[in-house]
């Protein structure tokens, strides 16, 4: 039987990584280890700043009828 479930784990230590690998291998569960790096911290900080500004109402609202003018098109 095959399931469509995907499980994503976020181990914090290399020991946890080793234990998860051993567990998956012991149960003969197919798995892969992603080598993707985390987002650039400066990028994450900018996104968080934008989210906070939006929560505080510091946004620019543009009516649909004014959109082309706002975009300079």
C-alpha positions as CSV (number, residue, x, y, z in Angstrom):
1,X,0.0,0.0,0.0
2,X,1.3,3.4,-0.9
3,X,0.2,6.6,0.9
4,X,0.2,10.2,-0.3
5,X,1.4,11.5,3.0
6,X,4.6,13.5,3.1
7,X,6.4,14.1,6.4
8,X,8.8,16.9,6.8
9,X,11.1,16.9,9.9
10,X,13.3,19.7,11.2
11,X,16.0,18.1,13.2
12,X,18.1,20.6,15.3
13,X,21.2,18.5,15.8
14,X,23.4,16.2,13.7
15,X,22.5,13.4,16.2
16,X,18.8,13.9,15.4
17,X,19.6,13.7,11.7
18,X,21.5,10.4,12.2
19,X,18.7,8.9,14.4
20,X,16.0,9.8,11.8
21,X,18.1,8.3,9.0
22,X,18.7,5.1,11.0
23,X,15.0,4.9,11.8
24,X,13.9,5.4,8.2
25,X,16.4,2.8,7.0
26,X,15.4,0.3,9.6
27,X,11.7,0.6,8.5
28,X,12.8,0.5,4.8
29,X,11.1,3.9,4.2
30,X,12.3,5.7,1.2
31,X,13.6,9.2,2.1
32,X,15.7,12.0,0.8
33,X,17.8,14.6,2.6
34,X,17.5,18.1,1.2
35,X,20.7,20.2,1.0
36,X,18.8,23.4,0.5
37,X,20.1,26.3,2.6
38,X,17.7,28.5,4.6
39,X,16.7,31.8,3.2
40,X,19.1,34.7,3.4
41,X,18.6,36.3,6.9
42,X,18.5,39.8,5.4
43,X,15.7,38.7,3.1
44,X,13.7,37.2,6.0
45,X,14.2,40.4,8.0
46,X,12.8,42.5,5.2
47,X,9.7,40.2,4.8
48,X,9.1,40.3,8.6
49,X,9.4,44.1,8.5
50,X,6.8,44.3,5.7
51,X,4.4,42.0,7.6
52,X,4.7,44.2,10.7
53,X,4.1,47.3,8.6
54,X,1.0,45.7,7.1
55,X,-0.3,44.7,10.6
56,X,0.2,48.3,11.7
57,X,-1.7,49.6,8.7
58,X,1.3,51.2,7.1
59,X,0.3,50.3,3.6
60,X,-0.6,52.1,0.4
61,X,-4.0,51.3,-1.0
62,X,-4.7,51.9,-4.7
63,X,-8.2,51.8,-6.2
64,X,-8.5,49.5,-9.2
65,X,-9.4,52.4,-11.4
66,X,-6.1,54.2,-10.4
67,X,-3.9,51.1,-10.8
68,X,-2.4,52.0,-14.2
69,X,-1.6,55.5,-13.1
70,X,0.0,54.2,-9.9
71,X,2.1,51.8,-11.9
72,X,3.0,54.4,-14.5
73,X,1.6,52.4,-17.4
